[in-house]
């Protein structure tokens, strides 16, 4: 399977062009790609259009490395862009009415009632919007409900949309353009907060730090990268990937499982923020906290199915040593951390030898790695592993190297650390 002629990519914002276009540095993990004179001539600035065998190969390889992304507005149209929308729902008739009104009548819609307590209210909304209703006698969960609708789809593409989302006009048509790449199995939009859906601290937190929001930049969805998973609150898939249906046994994490399976098979999953979908986030503390606990139970079944993709933290050996030395908070750890950075920089410089300024490049890459390591450790200590941090701060004493006296209660150290680091974005 090859890309069609006319497929356009653009270098990722993190990809650096070196030595007048002779080399590229970027991707996940970071790597150096040297370009031949012929390959350099294929680029028009930072974009490349597939128009012959060489450009097709490069347009296919660079996104695979995380060094470039398709330019969705310039991708060729699909020969058959027909799709069906599948909406799993349990009660929520008002939200369902809002979603169906946003979808309109341009495509078939299948609403799967997943054992609602008031099925008549759901049926009335479905009838009003002339959608197709599938009623399940018992609640089977989101995975089973989506599969029930999936089995009835006859169009080439399927759109999953949860009842608490609202699709903007043109969202689906923009996402469909990515399927010009024959290896793309799934595309997801950016999911943002629904305006006016709630107020208060939880609403502000979800507006700025929602786990569903994968960011404002296009990316491949792949474990070990900044966008390591995607939600199916709204997602577009190929129907011919029917063997990739949701796992009915999973009540939580079924969407992560679904987007990881194509990656394991060598297919691609894309995040496209040019298309956005509004989501009604949970804004009540009890509801929000309980849902976080429920989501956490999905870690075990995901680890059983994808052991290679589950990692509580991702550090290079040198970055782990650097962070550990900083956390030790001893007088000698600052110069020791500097020595670790210097050693890492020298190793990287040897790897990029042959570029015009290898040591300058190595310094930049090492500094970026150190910042990312501190950001990840900050998120782990203040969010994901906060119980361990709280327990450790109550049981131990530490030293502070920032100002005398050097011995201070660790509770104050951790409080200052949390205050300083809480603004860092959470790494994927």
N, C-alpha and C positions, 0 to 999 in steps of 0.2 A: 504494500500500500504506500503510495507516494502522494505528496502534496500536489494539488492542481496548480497549473500556471496562473499567476495573478495573486497568489497567496503572499501577503505582506507581513513582515515582522519588523519590530523596532527593538533596539538594544534596551535592556533593562536599565533603570535609573542607577543601579548599583554597579553596572558594568563599565569599566574604564577602558578607554581607547588609548593605547600606548604607542610611542615611537611613530607618530604620523600614520597610525592605522596598521602598523605591522603586527600588533598583538592586542589581544583583549584579555582583561582580567575581571573575573566575576563568577557568578553562579553559586550553586550550593551542592557540595562544598566548593569553596573558592578555588579556581584553577586558572592557569595561563593557557590561552589558545593563540598560537602563532598563525598568521594569515599569509598565504602566498600572494604575490603581486596580482595574480588573476582574481583571487578571492577579494582582495581589497577593492578592485574595480567594480565589484558587484554592488557595493554599498553606495547609496545616495545619502550622504551624511550618516545618520544613525539608523536608517531604514534600508531594507532589502526586499526586493520583489522577486518571487520565484518565476523565472522565465526560461531556464534551461536546466540541464542536468546538474551542473555545478551549483547554481543558486538554489535549486530545489533541495539538494543535499544540505546546504548550509542553513536554509530556512527551516529544515526539519531538525538539525542537530543543535543549533543554538538554544531554542526553547527547551529542548530536552535537558540541556545542561543548566537551565535557569538563567541564562545570560541574555535572553531576548523573549519578547512576547508578541503574539499576533496583534496586528492593528485591526480591531474588530470593525471599524467603520470602512475599511478598505478591503475586507475579505470578499471573495466572490459569492454570489447568491447561490443558494441550494436549488437543484433541479426540482425537488419535491419537498417543500417546507411544511407540509401538513403536520399538525400535532393535535393531541387530545389532552385536556387538562383533567387530572384526577385529584379530587379534594377529599381527604379523610376527615371525618368530623364526628364528634360526639356532643350532642346538644349545641350550644352556641349559635342559635338561629340568627341573632342579630349580626354577629361577626360573619357568618356564612353569607348573609344577604349583602353585606358590604363587599365581600370578596367577589361574589358572582356579578355584582353590578360593575366592579372594576374590570373583570374579565370580558364582559360583553358577550356578544353572540357570534363572534368571528370564528370560533372553533368549538368542536364538541366538548362537553363538560360532563364528567362522571363524578357524582357525589356519592361517597360510600359512608353510609350511616353506621358507625361502629357501636351499635347497641345503645343508642340514646335512651335516656330516661323519659324523654318527651319526643318520640319519633314523629308525631303529627306536626309539631312545629317545624322540624327540619324538612319534612315532606312538603309543607306549604311553601317554604322558601324555594325549594328546588323546583316545584311546579311553576311558581311565579316567574322564574328565570329560564324555564323551558330546558332545564338540564336533565340528565338521566340519573335516576336514583337507584342505588343498590343498598338494600337494607340487610344488615347482618343481625341474626337473632341474638347473638351474645357479643360482648366486647372482646375483641381479639388483639387489640393494641394497634399502634400506628403501622407497624410492619405488615401485619395481616390485612389491615384495611387497605393499605396502598396496593398490596398484591392482588386483592380482590378486584380493584379497578384496573390494574395493569393487565390482567388476563382478558379484559374486554376491549382493549385498545386495538384498533386496526390501522392507525396512521403510522408513518415512519418514526415519529417522535412522540414522547410523552412528557408532560409537564406536571410535576408534583407541586401542589400549593396547599399549605396548611390554612385552616379557616381563620387564623388570627393574623394573616398577612393581607397586604393590598398591593396588587401589581400595577405599576405605572404603565401608561400606554407605550407600546413599542418594546417593552422589556423582553418578551419572548422572541420577537423577530430578531432582536440584536443578539441574544444568546444563541440562536440557531445558526448564526453565521460561523461560529467556531466549528461546526460540524463539517465545514469544508475540509478540515483535516480529518482524514479517514480513521486516524487512531484516537480521536477524541470520543470518549464514551459518555461523558457527563460534563455539564457546565452549570455553574451556580452564579447568581448575581450577588451584589453587595446587599446585605440586609441591615437596614437602619431602623431607628426607632420611629414608630408611628406618631406624628405630631399630635399633641393634645391627648395622648393615651393615658397620661398619669402625671402626678406631681410628687415632689418630695425627694429625699436623698436617694432612695432606691431607683427612682425614675431617672435622676441625673446620672447616677452611676451606670445604669444600663444604656443610657444615651451615649455616654463616652467610652464605656469599657465592656459593652456586651460581647459575650463569647461568640455570638452569631455574626458579628460584624468582622469580616476578614480583611478590612482595610480598604484604602482608596486607590490601591495600585493593582494592576493585573498580575496574575501569578499562576503558576502551576500548583495544583494541590497534590502534595506529596509528602509523606513523613520525612522528617529530618530537614525540612525547609521552613521558612517563616509561615507559610500557609500549609499546615500539616494535615488538616481535615476540613470537611465542609458539611454543613447541615443540609438536609433535604426539606427544610421549611419551604424553600422554593428551589427547584432544580429541574433541568431539562436533560433527558436521556434518550439514547437510541432504543427503540422498541425491539430491534433485532437482538439486543443483549438480554433477552428474556431469561437466560440462565442466570443472570445476575440479579434476580429478584431479591427483595428484602428477606432476611432470615426471620421467619415467623416466630422463632423461639425467643427472639430478643425484644424486650419491652423498652429497653434503653440502649442507646448506642448503635441502633440498627442503621442509622444514617452514616455514621463513621465507618461501620463495617462495609456498607454498600460502596462508598467512595474509595475504600482501600482495596477492595477486590480487583477492580479494573487495573489499578496501579501494579498489583502483583502479577497481573497477566500481560504487562507491557503496554497497556492502554493509557490514555491521558484523561485527566480531570482538570478543568480550568475554572479559575475564579475571574469573573469579568465585572469590575466595579462600574463600568460605563452604564450598565443596567442595574437598577436598584429596586428593591422591594421593601416596603414599610412593614414593620412587625410590631404588634402590640405586646410589648414586654411586660412581664410581671412586675408590679410596682408595690405590692403589699409585702411587708417584711416577712410575715409568716409563710405566705405562698412562695415568695422568692427563695427563702432559705430552704424550705422543704424540697423545692424542685432541684436546688443545687445538690442536696443530699441524694435525691433519687438519681440524678445524672451521674453522681459518683459511683453508683453501683454498676455502671456499665463498664468500668475498667477491667474487671475480672473476665467477663466473656470476650471482650476485645483482646485481652492478653492471651487467652486460650486460642483464639482464631488467628491472631496476627502477632506472634511473639517477637518477631523482628522489628515491628513498628512501635512497640510500646517501650518508652524510656522515660523515667521520671525527670531526667535532666540530660542534656547533651553538652559535654565539655571536651575540648581537646586536652590531652594530658597537661600541657603547659598552662592552659587557662585555668584548669582545676587547681593546679599548684598555686597560681597567682591569687586566685580568690581565697583559697585556704589560708595563705599567708596574710592577706588583708584581714580576714576574720579573726586570726589569732590575736591581733591587736597587741603585739609586743614591740619593744623598742627595735629589735633586730629584724622584724618582719618587713619593714618598708624597704631597706636596702636589699633584703633577700628577694622580695617581689620584683624590684628593679632588675636584679640579676636574672630572674626567670624571664622577664620581658626581653632583656638583651640577648639571652640565649635563643629565645624563640625567633627574634628578629634576624639573627645570624643564620639560623637554619632556613628561614623563608628566603633570605637574600640568596642563598646558594641555589634554591629551587628556581628563582626567577633570574638567575644569571643569564646574561645574553641580552637583556633589555637595556635600554639606554641608561637608566638610573636604578639599578637593582636595590641598592641600600635605601634609597628614598622610598621606593615602592614597598620594600619590606617594612620600613618604619610605619608607613601608612596602614598596611595590612595588620601589623601587630597591634597598633593602637586601636584599630577597629575591633579586632578580636578581644582585646582587653575590655573595651567598653561593653561589648555584647556579653561578655562573661559576667561582668559586674551587674548588668541589667538583669540577666537571667537569675543570678544568685539573689538579687534584691527581690525579684518576684517570688522566688521559691521561699525565702525567709519570711516575707511579709504577707504572702497570700497562700500559696499551695501548702507550705510546711509550717504555717504559723503556729500550730499546736506545739511542735517541737521547739520552735523559737521561744514561745512563752514559757514552756517548761524549763528550758535551759536557762533563761534569764532569771528564773526564781531560785534555781539550785546552785548557780555558779557565780563566781566573781571573775572579773576580767580586768585588763589594763587598758588605758586609753593613751594613745600616743599624740593626741592633738594638742593637749595643753596640760600643764602641771596642776594639781598633783597627779601623778600617773596612775595611781590606783583609784579606781572608781567602781561603784556597784555596777554590775553588768546590766541591771534593769535600766539604768539611765543610758548606757551605751546602746542597748537594743532600741530604746525609745527614740533616741536621736537618729539611729540608723534607719528605722522605719519612717520617720518623718522626712528624712532626706531622700529616701529611695521610692517613696510611694507614688511618685509621679511617673516612674519609668513604665513604658509599655510592656505588657507581658509577652515574652517570646513564645512563638508557637512550639 
